Amino acid sequence: MTVSTDVAADVVPGPDLALADKVVPEDTFNAPEDLDFLADDEFAAELGSLGHSQSEALIVANAYTACLFHRAGPTERWLPLCKGEFGEESAKATKQLRDRAVWAEVDRLPWTVDPSTITAAPTSLQALRQWIKKAADLTSGRKGEVTSQVREELLYLAGWRCQFSGCGRNLRQHTATGGPGRFSYFAHIVAASPEGPRGDPLLSPKLASEPSNFMLLCDECHRLIDKIDPARYSVDVLRRMREDSIAEVHRLLNSLQYPSAEVVAVLGNIAGQPAQLSIDDVHEALWSSKLRTTSTKLERYFSPGGQHHNVHSVAYWSSLFEQLKRDLPLLQTLLDGTRTGTARPRLAVFPMHGTSALLLAGRVLGDTAGTHIFQPHRNVVGERTRWAWSIDQPAPDADKFKVERLRDHAGEDSACLVVALTSDIEATRMPSTCTTDGALALPTLRISGPRFDKDCIQHPSDLQLFGNVIDEAMRHLQDEWHISKVYLFVSAPASATVVVGQKMQARHHADYVAHEALAGAGSPYQATIEITPALVRELISGQGLSHPLQP
């Protein structure tokens, strides 16, 4: 195609595609499926690259989109190069090709047409601009009426956001400048014209003004579905996008009715891997529990630093206790309402840390009503965030968890409490303070479920039932056995471990010595920290680092 810089200029003949003896016949034409879909500026760049070579160009277009073919010379085969939007930039770029380009119009998707069967001809910039104008008219939605009432309904359903899946652009704000305005397009799903993208001889006139046939889109997404890649975005695909967008906007607006919660993320390194949690995960998990937060970033607590994960190293506790100097006063301002200026707010706790840090976090947060603990789940199905409680999970049986005596009390002032939900903790793994010759030397209670299971906490009621059993065990230790020191061994999911710490709230509760396994399955347990009614003390370094738990 030859395009003159002056619309009145004569057209220079391009390569004669109509002469069959200049075309290498193709045995079978396979429509290219892996071509890039390009916007106008990108399409223009491809034309420009051909302009710098001696290649010939063939542009095949239907009423609204185009495909670019090229070949090295008159006797070579036409090869597809790209497809997508042909606009003003592309029209200008054709002038670089001079007499080495031709243009052809077809009545179907241009990349599905065998170029060896096409009769093409050169054109002019004026003719190209006329085609571009017609294509714009065809895809602009000018056919069909969008009344003010329908417009307001569509804007409300979309929440003034682009309804294209994954976009969600604010259509009241200019992307580049941030200035206010109206930057939306009411795009037809079934084209208003039968010749348009997704057009239909019967449905196009019938649905031209039907509200359910419109999507609210930004300019970029509007061009994508109508000019750049119309074949990919079928009627069914766009209808599903529209329905999903409306449902999501409805859900988000309804979440404004949910009570607000302050987010407490207790995150550390697990086996050297930093805990993964984003603010988007938090929002999804809260919405699923009919809560919300105004937080836009996570406030992480009890982090020992990205390089520390070995709970039996001096460096781990030295770093963590430095962090506690900042975190404990900060948490206290949240818990007593100083930070928010109100009574203690609802808390949404997201725990993923070592056992000892989770026990300490539970002790600090307390067992006050309005504390919602979330549990990270494995093997998440579908798009549900791994922190959201499953709405399909049945409520547990009331007797799911139990407490049993492994060794009875004989007047001792110390005892062991074993919480074995995910795996058992045998006496042979306990330190000499608790055992003699591999047998229990102290009175011992064990809390367990129906079986040892890493996924034993799947429903919020699991935590409530588990908490009731912890209460029962601690009453037994303190009110019946009058124990002053408890050696604590926990093998449980993160949320349940926090609950154990929450239950250390009696005015004169015993001192709890937390233990963690050294490394690997079956390895021995070693003491890490001691939690008293007044302070927390680390037991690894021998230096007795401590920090008060009271304000």
C-alpha positions as CSV (number, residue, x, y, z in Angstrom):
1,M,0.0,0.0,0.0
2,T,1.3,3.4,-0.9
3,V,0.1,6.3,1.3
4,S,0.8,9.8,0.2
5,T,1.7,12.4,2.8
6,D,-0.8,14.6,1.0
7,V,-4.3,13.2,0.8
8,A,-4.7,14.6,-2.7
9,A,-1.6,13.1,-4.1
10,D,-1.6,10.4,-6.7
11,V,-1.4,6.8,-5.5
12,V,1.8,5.0,-6.3
13,P,1.2,1.4,-7.3
14,G,2.2,-1.2,-4.8
15,P,3.2,-4.8,-5.3
16,D,0.6,-6.6,-7.5
17,L,-0.8,-9.3,-5.3
18,A,-3.5,-10.2,-7.8
19,L,-1.0,-11.8,-10.2
20,A,-1.1,-15.4,-9.3
21,D,2.3,-16.2,-11.0
22,K,4.0,-13.9,-8.4
23,V,2.6,-15.8,-5.4
24,V,4.1,-19.0,-4.2
25,P,1.1,-21.3,-3.7
26,E,0.6,-22.7,-0.2
27,D,-0.6,-26.3,0.1
28,T,-2.7,-25.6,3.2
29,F,-3.2,-22.2,4.9
30,N,-3.2,-22.4,8.7
31,A,-4.6,-19.3,10.4
32,P,-1.9,-18.0,12.7
33,E,-2.9,-18.4,16.4
34,D,0.2,-17.3,18.1
35,L,0.5,-13.8,16.6
36,D,0.9,-10.9,19.0
37,F,-2.2,-8.6,19.3
38,L,-0.9,-5.0,19.1
39,A,-2.3,-1.6,19.9
40,D,-2.1,1.1,17.3
41,D,1.4,2.5,18.3
42,E,2.8,-1.1,18.4
43,F,1.2,-1.9,15.0
44,A,2.8,1.3,13.6
45,A,6.2,0.2,15.0
46,E,6.0,-3.1,13.1
47,L,5.1,-1.2,9.9
48,G,8.1,1.1,10.5
49,S,10.4,-1.8,10.9
50,L,9.4,-3.1,7.5
51,G,10.0,0.4,6.1
52,H,13.7,0.2,7.0
53,S,14.0,-3.1,5.0
54,Q,13.2,-4.1,1.5
55,S,10.2,-6.3,2.6
56,E,6.7,-5.9,1.1
57,A,3.7,-5.4,3.3
58,L,0.1,-6.6,3.0
59,I,-2.5,-5.2,5.4
60,V,-5.7,-7.2,5.6
61,A,-8.6,-5.6,7.5
62,N,-12.2,-6.3,8.2
63,A,-14.5,-3.5,9.4
64,Y,-12.7,-2.9,12.7
65,T,-9.4,-4.8,13.0
66,A,-6.4,-5.7,10.9
67,C,-3.6,-8.2,10.3
68,L,-0.1,-7.4,8.9
69,F,1.7,-9.8,6.5
70,H,5.1,-9.4,5.0
71,R,7.4,-11.0,2.4
72,A,10.9,-10.5,1.1
73,G,10.0,-10.3,-2.5
74,P,7.3,-10.9,-5.2
75,T,8.0,-14.6,-5.5
76,E,8.0,-15.3,-1.7
77,R,5.2,-16.5,0.5
78,W,3.3,-13.9,2.6
79,L,4.1,-14.5,6.3
80,P,1.9,-13.1,9.2
81,L,3.6,-10.6,11.4
82,C,1.1,-9.2,13.8
83,K,-2.6,-8.4,14.3
84,G,-4.6,-5.8,16.2
85,E,-5.6,-2.2,16.1
86,F,-4.9,-0.2,12.9
87,G,-5.3,3.5,13.7
88,E,-3.9,6.9,13.0
89,E,-0.3,6.0,14.0
90,S,-0.3,2.9,11.8
91,A,-1.7,4.9,8.9
92,K,1.1,7.4,9.2
93,A,3.7,4.6,9.4
94,T,2.7,3.2,6.0
95,K,4.3,6.1,4.2
96,Q,7.7,4.7,5.1
97,L,7.0,1.7,2.9
98,R,6.4,3.9,-0.2
99,D,5.5,1.5,-3.1
100,R,6.0,-1.7,-1.1
101,A,2.6,-2.0,0.6
102,V,-1.0,-3.0,-0.4
103,W,-4.3,-3.0,1.4
104,A,-7.2,-5.5,1.3
105,E,-10.6,-5.6,3.1
106,V,-12.4,-8.8,3.9
107,D,-15.6,-9.7,5.7
108,R,-14.1,-12.0,8.4
109,L,-11.3,-12.0,10.8
110,P,-8.3,-10.8,8.7
111,W,-5.8,-13.3,10.1
112,T,-8.0,-16.2,9.1
113,V,-7.9,-15.3,5.4
114,D,-5.4,-17.0,3.1
115,P,-3.3,-14.1,1.7
116,S,-2.7,-16.0,-1.6
117,T,-6.4,-15.7,-2.4
118,I,-6.7,-12.0,-1.8
119,T,-6.8,-9.2,-4.4
120,A,-5.1,-6.2,-2.8
121,A,-4.4,-2.7,-4.0
122,P,-2.6,0.4,-2.9
123,T,-4.5,3.2,-1.1
124,S,-4.1,6.7,0.2
125,L,-3.9,8.3,3.6
126,Q,-7.3,9.8,3.0
127,A,-8.8,6.3,2.3
128,L,-7.1,4.9,5.4
129,R,-8.5,7.7,7.6
130,Q,-12.0,7.0,6.2
131,W,-11.6,3.4,7.2
132,I,-10.4,4.3,10.6
133,K,-13.4,6.7,11.1
134,K,-15.8,3.9,10.0
135,A,-14.1,1.5,12.4
136,A,-14.4,4.0,15.2
137,D,-18.1,4.6,14.5
138,L,-18.7,0.8,14.4
139,T,-17.0,0.2,17.8
140,S,-17.9,3.4,19.6
141,G,-21.4,2.3,20.6
142,R,-23.0,5.2,18.9
143,K,-25.7,2.9,17.6
144,G,-28.2,2.2,20.4
145,E,-29.3,4.6,23.1
146,V,-27.9,4.9,26.6
147,T,-30.4,7.0,28.5
148,S,-29.4,9.0,31.6
149,Q,-31.3,6.5,33.7
150,V,-29.5,3.5,32.2
151,R,-26.2,5.3,32.4
152,E,-26.6,6.0,36.1
153,E,-27.6,2.3,36.7
154,L,-24.5,1.1,34.8
155,L,-22.2,3.4,36.6
156,Y,-23.6,2.3,39.9
157,L,-23.3,-1.4,39.1
158,A,-19.7,-0.9,38.0
159,G,-18.8,1.3,40.9
160,W,-17.1,3.7,38.4
161,R,-14.5,1.1,37.8
162,C,-13.5,-0.6,34.5
163,Q,-15.3,-4.0,34.4
164,F,-12.6,-5.8,32.4
165,S,-11.3,-8.6,34.6
166,G,-8.1,-7.6,36.4
167,C,-8.3,-3.9,35.4
168,G,-10.7,-2.1,37.7
169,R,-9.3,1.3,36.8
170,N,-10.9,4.3,38.4
171,L,-12.9,5.9,35.6
172,R,-13.4,9.2,37.5
173,Q,-9.6,9.9,37.5
174,H,-7.2,10.4,34.6
175,T,-4.5,7.7,34.7
176,A,-1.6,10.0,33.9
177,T,-2.5,13.3,35.6
178,G,-4.7,12.0,38.4
179,G,-7.2,14.8,37.5
180,P,-11.0,14.2,37.9
181,G,-13.3,13.6,35.0
182,R,-15.3,11.0,33.2
183,F,-13.0,8.5,31.4
184,S,-15.4,5.7,30.8
185,Y,-16.8,3.9,27.7
186,F,-20.1,2.2,27.4
187,A,-19.0,-0.8,25.3
188,H,-21.5,-3.2,23.6
189,I,-21.0,-6.9,24.3
190,V,-23.0,-7.9,21.3
191,A,-22.1,-5.2,18.8
192,A,-24.7,-2.6,18.0
193,S,-24.0,-3.3,14.3
194,P,-24.0,-6.7,12.8
195,E,-20.7,-5.9,11.1
196,G,-19.1,-4.9,14.4
197,P,-17.0,-7.1,16.8
198,R,-19.3,-9.8,18.2
199,G,-22.1,-8.5,15.8
200,D,-25.1,-10.6,15.1
201,P,-27.8,-10.1,12.4
202,L,-30.6,-10.7,14.8
203,L,-29.3,-9.8,18.2
204,S,-27.4,-6.6,17.3
205,P,-30.5,-4.4,16.6
206,K,-32.4,-6.1,19.4
207,L,-29.7,-5.5,22.1
208,A,-28.4,-2.2,20.9
209,S,-30.0,-0.3,23.8
210,E,-30.4,-3.1,26.3
211,P,-28.6,-2.2,29.6
212,S,-27.4,-5.8,30.2
213,N,-25.6,-5.6,26.9
214,F,-23.2,-2.8,28.0
215,M,-19.9,-3.0,29.9
216,L,-18.2,0.0,31.5
217,L,-14.6,0.1,30.3
218,C,-11.6,2.3,30.2
219,D,-10.2,3.4,26.9
220,E,-7.4,0.8,26.9
221,C,-9.7,-2.2,27.6
222,H,-12.3,-0.9,25.2
223,R,-9.8,-0.9,22.4
224,L,-8.5,-4.3,23.4
225,I,-11.9,-6.1,23.1
226,D,-13.0,-4.2,19.9
227,K,-9.9,-3.6,17.8
228,I,-6.8,-5.2,19.2
229,D,-8.0,-8.7,20.1
230,P,-11.7,-9.0,19.4
231,A,-11.6,-12.7,18.6
232,R,-10.5,-13.6,22.1
233,Y,-13.2,-11.7,23.8
234,S,-16.4,-13.4,22.8
235,V,-19.9,-12.6,24.0
236,D,-19.7,-15.3,26.7
237,V,-16.4,-14.1,28.0
238,L,-17.5,-10.5,28.3
239,R,-20.8,-11.4,29.9
240,R,-19.0,-13.4,32.5
241,M,-16.7,-10.5,33.1
242,R,-19.6,-8.1,33.5
243,E,-21.4,-10.5,35.9
244,D,-18.2,-11.1,38.0
245,S,-17.6,-7.3,38.2
246,I,-21.1,-6.5,39.4
247,A,-20.9,-9.3,42.0
248,E,-17.5,-8.1,43.2
249,V,-18.6,-4.4,43.5
250,H,-21.8,-5.5,45.3
251,R,-19.7,-7.5,47.7
252,L,-17.2,-4.7,48.3
253,L,-19.9,-2.1,48.9
254,N,-21.7,-4.4,51.3
255,S,-18.5,-4.8,53.2
256,L,-18.8,-1.2,54.3
257,Q,-21.5,-2.5,56.7
258,Y,-19.1,-4.9,58.4
259,P,-17.5,-3.9,61.7
260,S,-13.9,-2.6,61.4
261,A,-10.9,-4.5,62.9
262,E,-7.3,-3.5,63.6
263,V,-4.9,-5.9,61.9
264,V,-2.1,-7.6,64.0
265,A,0.3,-9.6,61.8
266,V,2.5,-11.9,63.9
267,L,5.0,-13.0,61.2
268,G,8.4,-14.6,61.3
269,N,10.6,-17.0,59.4
270,I,9.5,-20.6,59.2
271,A,12.4,-22.9,58.5
272,G,14.2,-20.0,56.8
273,Q,11.3,-18.9,54.7
274,P,9.6,-15.6,55.5
275,A,5.9,-15.8,56.2
276,Q,3.9,-14.6,53.2
277,L,1.0,-12.3,53.8
278,S,-0.2,-9.3,51.8
279,I,-2.8,-6.6,52.6
280,D,-5.0,-8.1,49.8
281,D,-4.9,-11.4,51.6
282,V,-6.0,-9.7,54.8
283,H,-8.9,-7.9,53.1
284,E,-10.2,-11.1,51.5
285,A,-9.9,-13.0,54.7
286,L,-11.7,-10.3,56.7
287,W,-14.5,-10.0,54.1
288,S,-15.1,-13.7,54.3
289,S,-15.7,-13.3,58.0
290,K,-17.9,-10.2,57.6
291,L,-15.2,-7.9,58.9
292,R,-13.2,-5.1,57.3
293,T,-10.2,-2.9,57.9
294,T,-9.1,0.6,56.8
295,S,-5.5,-0.5,56.9
296,T,-3.6,-0.1,53.6
297,K,-0.4,-1.7,54.8
298,L,0.6,-4.4,57.3
299,E,2.0,-3.7,60.7
300,R,4.2,-6.7,61.5
301,Y,4.9,-7.6,65.1
302,F,7.5,-9.9,66.8
303,S,9.8,-10.1,63.7
304,P,13.3,-11.3,64.6
305,G,14.6,-10.0,61.3
306,G,14.7,-11.6,57.9
307,Q,18.0,-13.4,58.5
308,H,16.9,-15.2,61.8
309,H,14.8,-18.4,62.0
310,N,16.6,-20.7,64.3
311,V,14.7,-20.4,67.6
312,H,17.6,-22.1,69.5
313,S,20.2,-19.5,68.5
314,V,21.3,-16.6,70.7
315,A,21.1,-14.2,67.7
316,Y,17.4,-15.0,67.1
317,W,16.4,-14.0,70.7
318,S,18.7,-11.1,70.9
319,S,17.1,-9.7,67.8
320,L,13.6,-10.5,68.9
321,F,14.0,-9.0,72.3
322,E,15.2,-5.8,70.7
323,Q,12.0,-5.8,68.6
324,L,9.9,-6.4,71.7
325,K,11.1,-3.0,73.1
326,R,9.2,-1.4,70.2
327,D,6.4,-3.9,69.7
328,L,5.1,-4.4,73.2
329,P,4.4,-0.7,74.0
330,L,3.0,-0.3,70.5
331,L,0.6,-3.2,71.0
332,Q,-0.4,-1.8,74.4
333,T,-1.5,1.5,72.9
334,L,-3.7,-0.6,70.5
335,L,-5.1,-2.8,73.2
336,D,-6.0,-0.1,75.7
337,G,-7.5,2.1,73.0
338,T,-4.9,4.9,73.3
339,R,-4.0,4.7,69.6
340,T,-7.5,4.7,68.3
341,G,-9.0,7.0,70.9
342,T,-11.7,4.5,71.7
343,A,-12.2,1.4,73.8
344,R,-10.2,-1.7,72.8
345,P,-11.0,-2.2,69.1
346,R,-11.7,-5.5,67.4
347,L,-8.5,-7.3,66.5
348,A,-7.8,-9.4,63.5
349,V,-4.8,-11.6,64.2
350,F,-2.8,-13.2,61.3
351,P,-0.2,-15.5,62.9
352,M,2.7,-17.4,61.1
353,H,5.7,-17.7,63.4
354,G,7.6,-20.0,65.6
355,T,5.8,-21.6,68.5
356,S,7.4,-19.6,71.2
357,A,6.7,-16.2,69.6
358,L,3.0,-17.3,68.9
359,L,2.6,-18.2,72.6
360,L,4.0,-14.9,73.6
361,A,1.8,-13.0,71.2
362,G,-1.3,-14.8,72.5
363,R,-0.3,-13.9,76.1
364,V,0.0,-10.2,75.1
365,L,-3.2,-10.0,73.1
366,G,-5.3,-11.7,75.8
367,D,-8.5,-13.6,75.6
368,T,-10.8,-10.6,75.4
369,A,-13.9,-10.8,73.2
370,G,-13.5,-9.2,69.8
371,T,-10.2,-10.9,69.0
372,H,-10.5,-12.8,65.7
373,I,-7.7,-15.2,64.8
374,F,-7.1,-16.4,61.3
375,Q,-5.4,-19.6,60.2
376,P,-3.3,-20.0,57.0
377,H,-4.7,-23.0,55.1
378,R,-2.9,-25.4,52.7
379,N,-4.3,-26.7,49.5
380,V,-6.6,-23.7,48.9
381,V,-9.3,-24.4,46.2
382,G,-10.2,-21.9,43.6
383,E,-9.5,-18.2,44.2
384,R,-10.1,-18.1,47.9
385,T,-7.1,-16.6,49.8
386,R,-5.4,-19.2,52.0
387,W,-6.2,-17.1,55.1
388,A,-9.9,-17.1,54.7
389,W,-12.1,-19.5,56.6
390,S,-13.9,-21.9,54.2
391,I,-17.6,-21.2,54.1
392,D,-18.1,-24.8,53.0
393,Q,-16.4,-26.4,56.0
394,P,-18.9,-28.1,58.4
395,A,-18.9,-27.1,62.0
396,P,-16.9,-29.5,64.2
397,D,-18.3,-31.9,66.7
398,A,-18.5,-30.5,70.2
399,D,-16.1,-33.2,71.6
400,K,-13.5,-32.8,68.9
401,F,-10.7,-32.0,71.4
402,K,-10.1,-33.7,74.7
403,V,-7.7,-33.4,77.7
404,E,-6.3,-36.6,79.4
405,R,-4.0,-37.3,82.2
406,L,-0.8,-39.0,81.1
407,R,0.7,-39.0,84.7
408,D,-1.3,-38.0,87.8
409,H,-0.3,-35.4,90.4
410,A,1.5,-36.5,93.5
411,G,2.1,-33.2,95.3
412,E,4.6,-31.7,92.8
413,D,4.6,-27.9,92.2
414,S,5.6,-28.4,88.6
415,A,3.8,-30.2,85.7
416,C,3.8,-30.7,82.0
417,L,1.2,-29.6,79.5
418,V,1.4,-31.3,76.1
419,V,-0.7,-29.9,73.2
420,A,-0.5,-32.5,70.5
421,L,-2.8,-31.7,67.6
422,T,-0.5,-32.0,64.5
423,S,1.8,-34.7,65.9
424,D,2.4,-36.5,69.2
425,I,5.2,-35.5,71.6
426,E,6.7,-38.5,73.3
427,A,8.3,-38.4,76.7
428,T,11.6,-39.5,75.1
429,R,11.8,-36.1,73.4
430,M,11.3,-34.1,76.6
431,P,14.2,-32.7,78.7
432,S,15.4,-34.2,82.0
433,T,13.4,-31.6,83.9
434,C,10.3,-33.5,82.8
435,T,11.4,-37.2,82.4
436,T,13.5,-39.9,84.0
437,D,14.9,-42.7,81.8
438,G,12.5,-41.8,79.1
439,A,9.4,-41.8,81.3
440,L,7.4,-38.9,82.6
441,A,8.7,-37.6,85.9
442,L,6.1,-34.9,86.4
443,P,2.3,-34.9,86.4
444,T,1.3,-34.4,82.8
445,L,-1.9,-33.4,80.9
446,R,-2.2,-33.9,77.1
447,I,-4.7,-32.2,74.8
448,S,-5.3,-33.8,71.4
449,G,-7.9,-34.2,68.7
450,P,-9.4,-37.2,67.0
451,R,-6.2,-37.8,65.1
452,F,-2.9,-36.0,64.5
453,D,-3.6,-33.7,61.6
454,K,-1.8,-30.6,60.3
455,D,-5.2,-29.4,59.0
456,C,-7.1,-29.9,62.2
457,I,-8.1,-26.2,62.4
458,Q,-10.4,-25.5,59.5
459,H,-13.4,-23.7,61.1
460,P,-13.6,-20.7,63.6
461,S,-15.5,-23.1,65.9
462,D,-12.4,-25.3,66.0
463,L,-10.6,-22.5,67.9
464,Q,-13.5,-22.0,70.3
465,L,-13.8,-25.7,71.1
466,F,-10.0,-25.9,71.5
467,G,-10.0,-22.9,73.7
468,N,-12.6,-24.5,76.0
469,V,-10.4,-27.5,76.4
470,I,-7.3,-25.3,77.2
471,D,-9.4,-23.6,79.8
472,E,-10.2,-26.9,81.3
473,A,-6.6,-28.1,81.4
474,M,-5.4,-24.8,83.0
475,R,-8.0,-24.9,85.7
476,H,-7.0,-28.4,86.5
477,L,-3.3,-27.4,86.7
478,Q,-3.9,-24.4,88.9
479,D,-7.1,-25.0,90.9
480,E,-6.7,-28.7,91.5
481,W,-3.0,-29.4,91.4
482,H,-1.9,-25.9,92.4
483,I,1.0,-25.9,90.0
484,S,3.3,-22.9,90.0
485,K,5.4,-23.9,86.9
486,V,4.2,-25.5,83.7
487,Y,6.5,-27.0,81.1
488,L,4.7,-26.4,77.9
489,F,5.1,-28.5,74.7
490,V,3.0,-27.5,71.7
491,S,2.6,-29.2,68.3
492,A,-0.4,-27.3,66.8
493,P,-1.4,-25.0,63.9
494,A,-0.4,-21.3,64.3
495,S,-3.9,-20.1,65.3
496,A,-4.3,-22.8,68.0
497,T,-0.8,-21.9,69.4
498,V,-1.9,-18.3,69.8
499,V,-5.0,-19.5,71.7
500,V,-2.8,-21.4,74.1
501,G,-1.0,-18.1,74.9
502,Q,-4.3,-16.3,75.2
503,K,-5.3,-18.6,78.0
504,M,-2.4,-17.5,80.3
505,Q,-4.6,-14.7,81.7
506,A,-5.4,-15.6,85.3
507,R,-4.3,-13.0,87.8
508,H,-1.7,-15.3,89.3
509,H,-1.2,-17.8,86.5
510,A,1.7,-20.2,86.7
511,D,5.0,-19.6,85.1
512,Y,5.0,-21.3,81.6
513,V,8.3,-22.6,80.1
514,A,7.9,-22.9,76.4
515,H,9.8,-25.6,74.5
516,E,10.5,-26.2,70.8
517,A,12.0,-29.1,68.9
518,L,15.6,-28.7,67.9
519,A,15.3,-29.8,64.3
520,G,13.5,-32.5,62.2
521,A,11.0,-35.2,63.1
522,G,11.6,-36.9,66.4
523,S,14.3,-34.4,67.6
524,P,14.4,-33.5,71.3
525,Y,12.7,-30.4,72.7
526,Q,14.6,-27.6,74.4
527,A,13.3,-24.7,76.5
528,T,13.2,-21.3,74.7
529,I,11.3,-18.7,76.9
530,E,9.6,-18.5,80.2
531,I,6.4,-16.5,80.5
532,T,5.4,-15.3,83.9
533,P,2.5,-13.0,85.0
534,A,4.9,-10.1,84.8
535,L,7.5,-10.7,82.2
536,V,9.0,-12.9,79.4
537,R,12.5,-14.2,79.8
538,E,14.6,-16.0,77.1
539,L,16.4,-19.2,78.2
540,I,18.8,-19.7,75.3
541,S,21.7,-17.3,75.8
542,G,22.1,-17.8,79.5
543,Q,22.0,-14.0,79.8
544,G,18.4,-14.0,81.0
545,L,17.2,-11.3,78.7
546,S,13.7,-10.3,79.8
547,H,11.0,-7.8,79.0
548,P,8.0,-6.7,81.2
549,L,4.6,-7.7,79.9
550,Q,2.7,-5.0,81.9
551,P,2.6,-1.4,80.7
